[in-house]
Amino acid sequence: MRFASWWDPFAEIEALQRAVNRLFENFAGRSEVTYPPVNVCDTGETYVVKAWMPGVKREDINLSVMGDTLTIQGEKKEPEVKDGNFYRRERNFGRFHKVVEFPTEVNAEGVKARYQEGILTVTLPKAESARPRQITVETE
């Protein structure tokens, strides 16, 4: 005995979920992206974070450190167009928020940040408890 094709509510729910995911992906791409791209280097004594942020003004960058986490926030402002309209627009603008977690705690008091030619360099010394210690072995 063969049945007529049935309506599959789960297929409809999956299609709706895919549509909602696409909607949020498009929305996130316009407002808050995984920007700025960063490189993180461990020098032994410090962590060095380099973030590429061309077009962002120094005064539009906010940094905070807590425990083992660096937070980079800011805004990349849209340039004004006085005569005409955009024909094509591929650069993202808007607020950004990036969290960088380290394997150990950092010394928040010793953090230094420098912004030059669109590159933010943040040097974060490791907390004393996280630094390797050389131990001398004594003889009896």
JOVENBEL-V690706 format. One record per pair of residues at least 6 apart in sequence whose ideal C-beta (glycine too) atoms are under 6 Angstrom apart, sorted by the first residue. I is the first residue (numbers start at 1). J is the second residue. D is the distance in Angstrom with one decimal. If there is no record, write none. Layout:
# JOVENBEL-V690706
i=I j=J d=D
i=I j=J d=D
This chain:
# JOVENBEL-V690706
i=31 j=94 d=5.3
i=33 j=92 d=5.6
i=35 j=96 d=4.4
i=36 j=51 d=4.3
i=36 j=52 d=5.5
i=36 j=53 d=4.6
i=37 j=52 d=5.4
i=38 j=49 d=5.6
i=38 j=51 d=4.7
i=39 j=50 d=4.8
i=40 j=49 d=5.3
i=41 j=48 d=4.6
i=46 j=123 d=5.4
i=46 j=125 d=5.0
i=47 j=102 d=5.4
i=47 j=124 d=4.7
i=48 j=123 d=5.4
i=49 j=100 d=5.8
i=49 j=122 d=4.4
i=50 j=119 d=5.9
i=50 j=121 d=5.4
i=51 j=72 d=6.0
i=51 j=120 d=4.3
i=52 j=119 d=6.0
i=53 j=118 d=5.7
i=53 j=120 d=5.7
i=54 j=118 d=3.6
i=55 j=76 d=5.7
i=56 j=74 d=5.8
i=56 j=76 d=5.0
i=58 j=115 d=4.8
i=60 j=74 d=4.8
i=60 j=75 d=4.9
i=61 j=74 d=4.3
i=62 j=73 d=4.5
i=62 j=74 d=6.0
i=63 j=72 d=5.9
i=63 j=113 d=5.8
i=64 j=71 d=4.8
i=65 j=108 d=4.4
i=65 j=111 d=5.4
i=67 j=105 d=5.4
i=68 j=101 d=5.9
i=68 j=102 d=4.7
i=68 j=105 d=4.9
i=69 j=101 d=5.2
i=70 j=100 d=4.5
i=71 j=99 d=5.4
i=72 j=98 d=4.5
i=73 j=97 d=5.1
i=74 j=96 d=5.9
i=75 j=95 d=5.0
i=76 j=93 d=5.2
i=78 j=93 d=4.1
i=104 j=126 d=5.7
i=104 j=130 d=3.4
i=105 j=127 d=4.2
i=105 j=130 d=5.7
i=106 j=124 d=4.2
i=106 j=126 d=6.0
i=107 j=125 d=4.6
i=107 j=127 d=5.1
i=110 j=125 d=4.2
i=111 j=124 d=5.1
i=112 j=123 d=4.8
i=113 j=122 d=4.7
i=114 j=121 d=4.9
